[in-house]
Amino acid sequence: MLNKILGIALLLISQIAISQNIVKCNTSFLVNQSITEDSRNYQAMEEVVNKNNQWVTENEQSSKSVITIPIVVHIVHRQTHANIGSGTNISNEQIEDAIRILNEDFSKTNSEFPNPPRNTFINLAADVQLQFCLAATDENGNTTSGVTRTSSTKTNFDAGTESNDMKKNNTGGKDGWDPEEYLNIWVCDLTNQGSGMTLGYAYLPGSVAWSMWKDGLVVDYRYFGTIGLSAPGNDGKTTTHEIGHYLGLMHTFCEETDSQGNPICCDNDDTNWGGYVDDTPATKDIYFGNVNSSTNNNTCNDISYSNNFSTNVLDMDENFMSYASDTWMFTTEQSAVMNGTMNGYRSSLKNSPAAVNCSGIINGFNNLLDNNQIRIYPNPTEGRIMIQNLTPSKSEEIIVRNILGKLVYIQKSNSNLTTLNISNLENGIYFVEIYTENGMRIEKIILSK
């Protein structure tokens, strides 16, 4: 895989859309744009390829341990969606669901395994051994939930003309945290100004080396996680796909066309940009449908290509880097590329000084805030409770659970003083959870009407 001569060729790729003018991924378009705007990014990408491939060559046979990546999720929402869980201001639960899917996909513990809908390539499926956890400390060492929420004057962001506006305070977005210490994920509305929308995108390693504030990924709020405000039928794999790009993977389908603009066959990721991945078949054009035991697309003759296949095999539509509606796997060599990136170009991320919270927003901040920061009264109560938040940030969400841990009440908040009315609940002991950007507090209360 890695002994081939590196030959960097600029890909002149247009955005690839599906029905109703929806662009699933805008990465190729933006990478080409970045290279065109600053040729130094082109040179940086070449250096990344050499550095990453060197690590893979030297460590291909060695055992690997799980790498933890600290992430910060920037929710950039409309001003009219002030309450958490309203519109573009997605809930903590939806964020946690998206992170759950990520960790399952990158550890091969996703629901499709051990018996995927078809087993054509099951022997090539890899555990990438990457773990994604919310940052527990920010750039200044302060405690954080790993989630920021920014009210924007912008209704939405056009991925073609405003692709990085959500990443800056002065363009209606939120400044990212140090990209050498955190993986920044911006979640916002990617509806285009004219028509259609984009699901997500990320920059390939090195492609924004001279404008690092752009580094990270962007996902539309309807395709981040599968619950809450996510789009019907969304499988939550958009973030998985974009992190594949962020860690050095190309699409598995051919992104080239002939002189008339017709799709052609090529092994798209068996190139320097894709890390010379030899265990994904050559594929012509894009398959958007579902994948099951009856799916038998075979668009290119693999014998014509230099790869690991000695016979002509089916297209690997189930790969996370395809556009199929059902995807469930990375391959062994894709895993090697991503681990090469984490030990090469993105090694500072691997060695980030940031503390992480791998328990999630909801379960990761027990007893973090004390009586000097959150006051709850009266207790016992006849039903009405006052919650006074003395931290710099406003309360975001308040959850009440019964003594068995079952959620019995939830209330969104955007205030430092919140009134809670639980008089409709039965007398007994309850636990109130108060979430702020600075942390979380749990208080036991007694309801006695």
LINZITA-V813952 format. One line per field, one symbol per residue. ss: DSSP state (H for helix, E for strand, L for the rest). phi: phi as a letter, one per 40 degrees, with the letter a starting at -180 (. if undefined). burial: b if it has 16 or more other ideal C-beta (glycine too) atoms within 10 Angstrom, else e. Layout:
ss->???
phi->???
burial->???
//
This chain:
ss->LLLLLLLLLLLLLLLLEEHHHEELLLHHHHHHHHHHHLHHHHHHHHHHHHHHHHHHHHHLLLLLLLEEEEEEEEEEEELLLLLLLELLELLHHHHHHHHHHHHHHLLLLLLLLLLLLLLLLHHHELLLLEEEEEELELLLLLELLLEEEEEELLLLLLLLLLLLHHHLHHHLLLLLLLLLLLEEEEEELLELLLLLEELEEELLLLLLLLLHHHLLEEEEHHHLLLLLLLLLLLLLLHHHHHHHHHLLLLLLLLLLELLLLLELLLLLLLLLLLLLLLLLLLLLLLLLLLLLLLLLLLLLLHHHLLLLLLLLLLLLLLELLLLLLLLLELEHHHHHHHHHHHHLLLHHHHLLLLLEELLHHHHLLLLLLLLLLEEEELLLELLEEEEEELLLLLEEEEEEEELLLLEEEEEELLLLEEEEELLLLLLEEEEEEEEELLEEEEEEEEELL
phi->.bccccbcbcccbccbbbdgfbccabcddccccccccaccccccccccdcccccccdcbdcccbbcbcbcbbbccbbcccbcccgbfccccccccccccdcdccccbfbcccbcbcdabdbccccbccgbbbbccbbcccgccacgbbbbcbcccabcccbbcbcccbdcbgbbdccdccbbccbcbacbccccagabciaaccdgcbdbacccchbbbcccbbgbbgcccdgccgcdcddccdcdbhccccccbbbcccgccbcabdccbcdcgfccbbccacgbbbccbacccbcacbccccbcacccbcbccccccdccbccbbaabcdccccccccccbbdbccccbdcccbbccgccbcbdgccbccbbbbacacbcicbbbbbbccbccbabbbbcccgccbaaacaaacbbbbbbccccdicbbbbbbbcciabbbcbbcbc
burial->bbeeeeeeeeeebebbeeeeeebbbbbbbbbbebbeebeebbebbeebbebbbebbeeeeeeeeeebebbbbbbbbbbeebbbbbbebbbbbbbbbbbbbbbebbbbbebebeeebebebbeebbbebbbbbbbbbbbeeeebbbbbbbbbbebebbbbbebbbbbbeeeebbbebbbbebbbbbbbbbbbbeeebbbbbbbbbbbbbbeeeebbbbbbbbbbbbbebbbeeebbbbbbbbbbbbbbbbbbbbbbeeeeeeebebbbbbbbbbbbbbbbbbbbbbbbeeebeeebebebbebeeeebbeeeebbbbbbbbbbbbbbbbbbbbbbbbbbbbbbbbbbbebbebebebbeebbbebbeebbeeebbebeeeebeeebebebebeebbbbbbbbeeeeeeebebbbeeeebebebeeeeeeebebbbbbbbbbbbbebebee
//
